[in-house]
Structure formats: C-alpha cells, structure tokens
Amino acid sequence: MAGGSVNFRNAIAQCILNEMERNPKVLLLGEGVSDPIGIFGTCLPAHARFPSRVIETPLSETMLTGACVGLALEGWKPIFVHARFDFALFTFEHLINTASKIPFIQKGQRVPIVIRVLVGRGWGQGPTHGQNFAAALANVPGIRVFIPTTNASYGWALWDALMGDGPAIIVEHRRFYDMERPELPSGGLRNRLFDVQIAAIGDAIIEAEEAGNTLRNMGVYCHVAAIERLFEPTPEFIKGVPAVIVENGHARFGVGAGLATQMAPIVRAPIAVIASPFSPLPASMPLEAEWYVTTERIVQAACGLLGTVPDGSAMAAISSGEGRDGRKEAF
Amino acid sequence: MGLSPTWWACLAGKVFGPAGLYAKMFLIRWVEEEIARRYPDGMMRTPVHFSIGQEAAAVGVIAVLNELDQVFGGHRSHSHYLAKGGSVERLIAELYGKATGCCGGRGGSMHIVDESVGFMGAFPIVGDAVSIATGAALAFSMDGSGRRAIVFSGDAVPETGQFWESLNFAALHKLPILYVVEDNHYATQTPLAQRQPTTSLGDRVSGFMPYQGLGDHEVADVAARTASLLSSLPALLHIQTYRYRKHVGPEYDWDMGYRSREEVEAHMEHDPVARAGRELLGRGHGPEVERIEQDIRRQVAEAFEKAEAVPWPEAA
C-alpha cells in the first residue's frame, strides 16, 4: 500500500484485494458488490481481479449469513458486506445462534466468516441509516467485533478476522472513507507522565484527537487512543491516569459504559463516559449535530476530571465542525 | 461388537435392500425407545425431540445418498444422524453430557454432529439449517466436488423467510441441494391448518424447483423417489410422516387435547418400521431379522453402559 496519501476507502479496497490474492478461499458477497459503485468503491478492485469470487446477492441477508456459515464449514472464508449496519440486523440470527456457537459446540470446527458493516453519518442519515450495534454483538461470546480507525488497523483487523475460529464483525465508519487515516503517533509517549487519557470508540476518535490537541495547547498532557477490538483486554488504557471514554453511541449499556466498568479496577482513577443521548438519531441537521459527541464536551469532561476549567482561547480555536462531519458529502 | 461386517455396512449406509433399510430403522427406533425408557432416571438432562414414528423418512432419503453427500438437520435429528451412520456411543454420551459425547457434552440432544460420516450438524433454530445447507451447496458448486447437500426440515420451515430465501438462491444458482420437508402436521402443538393456507406446498414451491410429495409408509418407496429426484437438483421432497411422542420428551401426549389418541393410534397402525419388519418375516428372513435386532439391542445397551461410566467433561 502506498504511503500517507491513501484514503480509508481505498485502503479497505486494497486490504480486501490483498486477502483475496493471499488466499484463494476468500470470497466477497453482498448486495451491490459487483455494481458500478461496489459498496462505495471498496469492492471494485476485488471484482475486477477476481470476478468469480465476488458474488452478487439477493436481499436475503438471514439466509446468506447462514450460507456463509455453510461455506465456512466447507473451507471457504466469506466476507459478507452490508452498506449499512442497520441492514445487517438480519445477520444476527446466524451470528448469534449458529456461527458463534459452532466452534464452542464442536471443538476444532472453524467458522471464519467476516461481516463488514458500514455506519452511516451525515446527509441526514436519520433513525435507520446511522445505527451502530457493536455493543449488542460485543456482548455475545464467540463474536469478535473490530472497529478499525486507521488504514493500518483495518488491514490487521481483516487479516485477523479471516484467520479466526469464529465470526467477526468489522465496523466501518463511512465518515472515515474520504479521510486519510494514518497511524497515531504513539510508542515512547507511553513512558511519559500523562495528566489525562482519552479512549475513543469508532469515529469519535476524530473529536478525541482534536480534544487531545486542545488539551495539550492548554498545557495538559493527554494520551489519546482508539479502542478497536472489543473482544479482548484493552491495553490502550494507562494505569493511574483519569480517563475519558468517548463514543457516538448510547451510554446506556453501551461499549463505553462496558469499558468503564471493565477498566475501573485497572485504571484506578476517575473515568467519565461521553456518549450520545439515549434517543434515535434525528435527520435534521441541527438535531443531528446535537446527537454526536463534540470536541468541546470531551475537553470539558477531561478538565472536569482534573478539577480545572478549560482555557477559553483554546476552546475557541476548536474548528467549527465544517469538513469533519461530512456535511458536504452525500453518504 | 456383535454386528457382522455386513450389518455394519448396512448401518453405515453402504448396503441397501430391505434388510439394510430395516436395520437402520430399527436402530433408530430402538435407540430412541431406550432413551425414552431411561429418560425418567434424570441422567439425560437435555430436551430430547424424539423421531419415533419418523424413521422411514430419514432412512429412505439417506439410504440412496453416497458417502460424499452431506446431511444437515434440526432439533429433531437423532434419526438423520443415525441414518447417516453417526456413532451411537457418541450420541448417547452427548445426551448424558459426557466428555465422550459427539460435542463433548457442550451441545446436548439438539446439537448432534458427526462430520466423519457426513452428518454436518443439527441447527435447532427452525430455518437455520436450510440456509447453512444452501451455503454448503454453493461451496460444492464452486468446488466442483460433485457433493450434494441434503437438509431435513419440519413442516414449519416453509413458514420461515429463510426457506423461501434459500429456494430463491438455490434456483438462481442451480445448486446441488435437496430440501426435505418432514411433515408431521404439528409445530409443537399447533396444527398445520392454523399456520399455512390450504394451497399445496407443491404449488407454492414449483415456481422455484421440482417438487415431489409422498407418504412414508413404505421406506423403499421413499428411497426410490428420493433417488429419482436427486437427478434434478435443486429439488424439494415433501414427506408426510407422523411423530408418536410429545413435541419434546418421551411421553405420549394425547391427554393434552391438541390431537386425539385415536389419531395417534391410527398412524401407529401403519408404522413403517413394523411394516418393513413384517415384510422381511413374510419373505422368510426371520432369523436374519432376529439377528439384526439382537445385535442392535446389545450395541445400544453397551452404548448406555459406557455413557454412564465415562467421566464428565472438564470445566474450560
């Protein structure tokens, strides 16, 4: 893959192509995989290169998820893609009742199926085109939920998902598609003393990164990390440092809430969860903007944990949101 | 073990003919009668959906398959597992929740599987097996392996979306799959007339694929019609059959009120297993029938003894 100029959409397309080149048993299925758009372009290179392994499907998602299980039992590795997570509710029957149970019931039987789901955002997606059910699936043993936020972590997620014993979900934020998502600088940073840490789930990483910069401008040492794998311990958290967990999802029984409970005895410092209201996503632009978490809320929460007041000029410098919420793009 | 190589071959599905068909049906009947007898002991702590009465459907279809063909079942699948040659010992041990069970005790009666003989698993949520088998058939089609998928469903499956989604997909891709609907007239206690229109299933299905409807009184007839349908896959076989016991559990249930004792007994008078046995006796195969039954009784008794003796699984 080329360097820094590859956007998330093209990175996904390239990762899929790589996996299909690497393994002749990898299949790509879904409604729209072979049409001229090819799921926002992510399936076009695979379809051009391996037309016989890119299978256009009817809108029969329950059956097709079961068919993926059958294909997996026969040695294939299907990737089944849904243009919206909202459309993938029909997959839950097989994800929960067959795919996640077979490796448990039959020792040694593998069911490596990958469900790609896109989370819509912007252009008034509204109540049924911008939902994210990661928390529900992360609650089922045997299902691995990946929420990659960088080009590189997408590649690792897809590779890992295809190598697994059971079903995997890859949550793709449509909002990332036209962004370049290089790795966050990290490494040696962990050895420094941090005042506060921000752990973001999914596309809230964008506001988290911005909040991190704002806090640094205020002289607060802030560590920012994305939580991308919901099925294993999260080493991203730093012990002893107050934490803000942030997600565009409901706080009630959500991913952030679950992480806060899980991490409390490890972090041993105050934890705040910043999330969306417990209401469906409205379509209208100002209402929609209220629903998603903002950089300001994250900064305020971090300062709240530290018992300080946000610096006014640093807060004023936070960009208006134009260009980062995708308003200009038809999703 | 007591069975001669010939009878083992019969049980594994390699030898057909009246004696082989009878041996398999008797095996299934005897295993389940024995489960029913011992069930009140409380050692088999798993909901069992008995196939008693439905043996001819399973045995007739599976007898004409080859060893590459793969069979998928649902919550009432002891018959399919045994007809395909699944291990009796591993079945009984699974019902006892023991480490030597076919799933190490993690699945129970509704999750039996023996891939070594091509019984790819029971998927007890109604409709799920149909989709999984359709995916397997897609795999066979892409592999060019010549294998075929056979999936057994109850009469409620044509009420599910997955059934019609599967028929649509199998017809579209011309998949090597046989859908078998074992129609025992009831979904738990709810009769067919309260669940489906009176139009025939054949009429509804025929827009997608060839359809064959038949009864199960004569196991050889089930086998013959299955064999002819296998040449025009995808296809659907609709077998009228009948379950004698409760929906789940070993008892008779005519006191529940949803069906009469007379109705159940009328079906038992045409019992396909007894009929096949009588035919063999009528042709002078009495000694053979006796040997088959003795061997199976001994084999089954041993399976129960072993299941009771072997250890529990270790906690993960």
Boltz contact constraints between the chains, C-beta under 6 A:
constraints:
  - contact:
      token1: [A, 60]
      token2: [B, 165]
      max_distance: 6.0
  - contact:
      token1: [A, 62]
      token2: [B, 162]
      max_distance: 6.0
  - contact:
      token1: [A, 63]
      token2: [B, 131]
      max_distance: 6.0
  - contact:
      token1: [A, 63]
      token2: [B, 162]
      max_distance: 6.0
  - contact:
      token1: [A, 63]
      token2: [B, 165]
      max_distance: 6.0
  - contact:
      token1: [A, 63]
      token2: [B, 166]
      max_distance: 6.0
  - contact:
      token1: [A, 66]
      token2: [B, 128]
      max_distance: 6.0
  - contact:
      token1: [A, 66]
      token2: [B, 131]
      max_distance: 6.0
  - contact:
      token1: [A, 66]
      token2: [B, 132]
      max_distance: 6.0
  - contact:
      token1: [A, 67]
      token2: [B, 131]
      max_distance: 6.0
  - contact:
      token1: [A, 67]
      token2: [B, 134]
      max_distance: 6.0
  - contact:
      token1: [A, 67]
      token2: [B, 135]
      max_distance: 6.0
  - contact:
      token1: [A, 69]
      token2: [B, 132]
      max_distance: 6.0
  - contact:
      token1: [A, 70]
      token2: [B, 132]
      max_distance: 6.0
  - contact:
      token1: [A, 70]
      token2: [B, 135]
      max_distance: 6.0
  - contact:
      token1: [A, 70]
      token2: [B, 136]
      max_distance: 6.0
  - contact:
      token1: [A, 71]
      token2: [B, 135]
      max_distance: 6.0
  - contact:
      token1: [A, 71]
      token2: [B, 139]
      max_distance: 6.0
  - contact:
      token1: [A, 74]
      token2: [B, 136]
      max_distance: 6.0
  - contact:
      token1: [A, 74]
      token2: [B, 139]
      max_distance: 6.0
  - contact:
      token1: [A, 76]
      token2: [B, 139]
      max_distance: 6.0
  - contact:
      token1: [A, 97]
      token2: [B, 125]
      max_distance: 6.0
  - contact:
      token1: [A, 98]
      token2: [B, 123]
      max_distance: 6.0
  - contact:
      token1: [A, 98]
      token2: [B, 128]
      max_distance: 6.0
  - contact:
      token1: [A, 105]
      token2: [B, 103]
      max_distance: 6.0
  - contact:
      token1: [A, 105]
      token2: [B, 106]
      max_distance: 6.0
  - contact:
      token1: [A, 105]
      token2: [B, 107]
      max_distance: 6.0
  - contact:
      token1: [A, 105]
      token2: [B, 111]
      max_distance: 6.0
  - contact:
      token1: [A, 106]
      token2: [B, 103]
      max_distance: 6.0
  - contact:
      token1: [A, 106]
      token2: [B, 113]
      max_distance: 6.0
